[in-house]
Amino acid sequence: MAIFDDEPKKKARPHEIGQDLSLLSVDELSERIAILRDEIARLEAELKTKSTTKSAAEALFRRG
């Protein structure tokens, strides 16, 4: 029976802006870059959606 089986697994911490990167491995850095790129794409899609909605609302109110 191993002693270490009962120890909780360390949960990966999300990336924090400005955190010390010197302790991260190349794989961890690559993973965080991928996560951040996905998040940027998600934010840009939401921004585009909101801009379209805003433009439509402005056009509607200009007509009246």
N, C-alpha and C positions, 0 to 999 in steps of 0.2 A: 504494500500500500504506500503510495507516494505521498509525501507531506504536502507537496505543492499543488495537488489536485483541488484542494479546498479553497485555495486563494482566489479571490475574484480577479477576473481578467481586467487589465487596464483598458479603459474606454478611450479611444482616440479622441483627442480634443480637437474641436473645430479650429480652423485658422482664425487667428486674431490679427487684425491690422497692427503692424508695428512690433510684433513679437520677435524674440530672438530666434533667428533661423540657423544659427551655427550648430545647434545640437541635432538638426534634422538630417536624415540620410538623403541621398540622391533620389531614391524611390519615394520617400515621403514628400520631398519638394515637388517631384513630378506629379504626384497624386494631388497635392494642394493646388498646383497650377491648373490641372484639369478641372478640379472642383470650382475654382474661381472663374475659369473660362465659361463653364456651364452656367454659373450664377450671373455672369455678365450678359450672356445670351438671354437668359430669363428676364433680366432687368431691362434689356433693350427691347425685348418683345412687349413687355408691359408698358414701357414708355411709348412705343409706337401705337399700341392700342389706346392709351390715354390721349395721345396727341390727335388721333383720328376722331375720337369721341368729342374732344374739345373743339376741333375744327367744325364738326357737324353741329354742335350746339351753338357755336358762334354764328354759323351760316343761318341757322334757324331763327335766331334772335335778330339778325340783321334784316331779315325779310319782313318782320312784323312791324 
